[in-house]
Amino acid sequence: MNINEAIRIHLASVSAGHANFDDTLALIDKHFEYLPAGFHNGPLHSAAGENAGSCRVFALGQHCNLNETDTLNLFAQHYQQVLGDPAGDSHGNIRQFISTGWSGIRFDNQPLRARTEPIE
């Protein structure tokens, strides 16, 4: 199964409440090697290794040309927490991405390298 099919199935599982953020990270790790990279999300900056989960999700979304909504849904329960508390301050990277979308995302270097074969 290629990564685009895997994402489609995973997003359906997230939508049905059967998958969470850890499952998203496991999907990424199955198909990609993570190389810590700094990234910008609008005015927010995370150094290499900081906010690694957000870095991996944004890199996957960019690599697979996902729209903002699908990318946000990959954050699973964390995105739902933000939606449930719109005036809150938790999950700053999710909140910033809601505001600026893909125009605000920039990586210092490429954080994901596709594996030749997915790991099991």
PEJO-V58635 format. One record per residue. N is the residue number from 1. RES is the residue in three letters. D_FIRST is the distance of its C-alpha to the first C-alpha in Angstrom with 2 decimals. Layout:
# PEJO-V58635
n->N res->RES d_first->D_FIRST
n->N res->RES d_first->D_FIRST
This chain:
# PEJO-V58635
n->1 res->MET d_first->0.00
n->2 res->ASN d_first->3.80
n->3 res->ILE d_first->6.69
n->4 res->ASN d_first->8.28
n->5 res->GLU d_first->6.31
n->6 res->ALA d_first->6.52
n->7 res->ILE d_first->10.06
n->8 res->ARG d_first->10.95
n->9 res->ILE d_first->10.42
n->10 res->HIS d_first->12.17
n->11 res->LEU d_first->14.91
n->12 res->ALA d_first->15.62
n->13 res->SER d_first->16.09
n->14 res->VAL d_first->18.32
n->15 res->SER d_first->20.22
n->16 res->ALA d_first->20.89
n->17 res->GLY d_first->22.12
n->18 res->HIS d_first->19.68
n->19 res->ALA d_first->18.22
n->20 res->ASN d_first->20.32
n->21 res->PHE d_first->20.54
n->22 res->ASP d_first->19.94
n->23 res->ASP d_first->16.53
n->24 res->THR d_first->15.86
n->25 res->LEU d_first->17.12
n->26 res->ALA d_first->15.08
n->27 res->LEU d_first->11.81
n->28 res->ILE d_first->13.41
n->29 res->ASP d_first->14.65
n->30 res->LYS d_first->11.43
n->31 res->HIS d_first->10.21
n->32 res->PHE d_first->13.82
n->33 res->GLU d_first->17.27
n->34 res->TYR d_first->19.88
n->35 res->LEU d_first->23.12
n->36 res->PRO d_first->25.85
n->37 res->ALA d_first->27.14
n->38 res->GLY d_first->29.81
n->39 res->PHE d_first->29.09
n->40 res->HIS d_first->31.18
n->41 res->ASN d_first->30.57
n->42 res->GLY d_first->33.60
n->43 res->PRO d_first->36.62
n->44 res->LEU d_first->34.73
n->45 res->HIS d_first->33.93
n->46 res->SER d_first->32.07
n->47 res->ALA d_first->32.73
n->48 res->ALA d_first->30.10
n->49 res->GLY d_first->28.89
n->50 res->GLU d_first->30.32
n->51 res->ASN d_first->28.17
n->52 res->ALA d_first->25.12
n->53 res->GLY d_first->22.97
n->54 res->SER d_first->24.03
n->55 res->CYS d_first->23.56
n->56 res->ARG d_first->19.91
n->57 res->VAL d_first->19.23
n->58 res->PHE d_first->21.23
n->59 res->ALA d_first->19.65
n->60 res->LEU d_first->16.10
n->61 res->GLY d_first->17.59
n->62 res->GLN d_first->19.37
n->63 res->HIS d_first->16.60
n->64 res->CYS d_first->14.42
n->65 res->ASN d_first->17.68
n->66 res->LEU d_first->17.65
n->67 res->ASN d_first->20.98
n->68 res->GLU d_first->23.34
n->69 res->THR d_first->22.84
n->70 res->ASP d_first->19.09
n->71 res->THR d_first->19.75
n->72 res->LEU d_first->22.62
n->73 res->ASN d_first->20.72
n->74 res->LEU d_first->18.45
n->75 res->PHE d_first->21.79
n->76 res->ALA d_first->21.86
n->77 res->GLN d_first->25.23
n->78 res->HIS d_first->26.73
n->79 res->TYR d_first->26.39
n->80 res->GLN d_first->27.89
n->81 res->GLN d_first->30.74
n->82 res->VAL d_first->31.49
n->83 res->LEU d_first->31.57
n->84 res->GLY d_first->33.87
n->85 res->ASP d_first->36.19
n->86 res->PRO d_first->36.33
n->87 res->ALA d_first->39.53
n->88 res->GLY d_first->38.31
n->89 res->ASP d_first->37.55
n->90 res->SER d_first->34.63
n->91 res->HIS d_first->31.25
n->92 res->GLY d_first->32.82
n->93 res->ASN d_first->29.70
n->94 res->ILE d_first->28.29
n->95 res->ARG d_first->31.74
n->96 res->GLN d_first->32.11
n->97 res->PHE d_first->28.77
n->98 res->ILE d_first->29.87
n->99 res->SER d_first->33.02
n->100 res->THR d_first->31.94
n->101 res->GLY d_first->28.25
n->102 res->TRP d_first->26.54
n->103 res->SER d_first->29.98
n->104 res->GLY d_first->30.80
n->105 res->ILE d_first->27.84
n->106 res->ARG d_first->28.54
n->107 res->PHE d_first->27.36
n->108 res->ASP d_first->29.82
n->109 res->ASN d_first->27.13
n->110 res->GLN d_first->23.33
n->111 res->PRO d_first->22.09
n->112 res->LEU d_first->18.42
n->113 res->ARG d_first->17.34
n->114 res->ALA d_first->13.72
n->115 res->ARG d_first->12.97
n->116 res->THR d_first->12.53
n->117 res->GLU d_first->10.11
n->118 res->PRO d_first->8.85
n->119 res->ILE d_first->11.69
n->120 res->GLU d_first->11.86
